Amino acid sequence: MINSGYKQDEQKALKLLGYLNVMHPYPEDDVKGKISFDGVGSAHCRLSVSNCH
């Protein structure tokens, strides 16, 4: 199972931030080091933001 993280831009379009596949996080290149995923993709996922600038 996969859990995905998205953000909404000014035009209301969704942008993929990354996803958690089972227990392996795959953040998009432009947000690596700024966000992290934690959890088990088949049950739950937590998205943490470490740098909002």
N, C-alpha and C positions, 0 to 999 in steps of 0.2 A: 504494500500500500504506500501511497505517496501523499504527503501533505505539502501544500504550496503556500507561499507568502506573496502578497501583491500590495502595491500602493496605487493610489489614484492620483493622476496628474491634474493640472489646471483645466484641461479640456474634458475631464471625467473619464479618460481612458485608463484602463488598468495596465500596470507594468509589473512583470514578473520580477520578484526580488530573489527568488530561489526556491528550493524545495528540499524536503527531507524524505529520502527513500529508505524505508525501514529505520535504520539508525545512522545513515550516512548523509550528512548535509551537503548540498550543492548550491551555494550562493552564486548569484550572477557576478561576473567579473567586476562590474562597477560598484558593487556594494561589499565586496570581500574586505574583511577587517572592520566593517562598520556594523554588520548585523551577524547574528549567529542563530542557528536552529538547534533545538534540544528536544528529545523525546523519542517516541517510537511511532514511526509513520503510520502504522496500522491502528493506533489507538489515540494518540494525542501528540501535539507539537507546540513548542513554545518558541516564539520569535523575539529575540532581544536586540534592541538597538543600542549601540554603544557610542555613536557619534552622529548627532543630528545636524551638524553644520553643513 
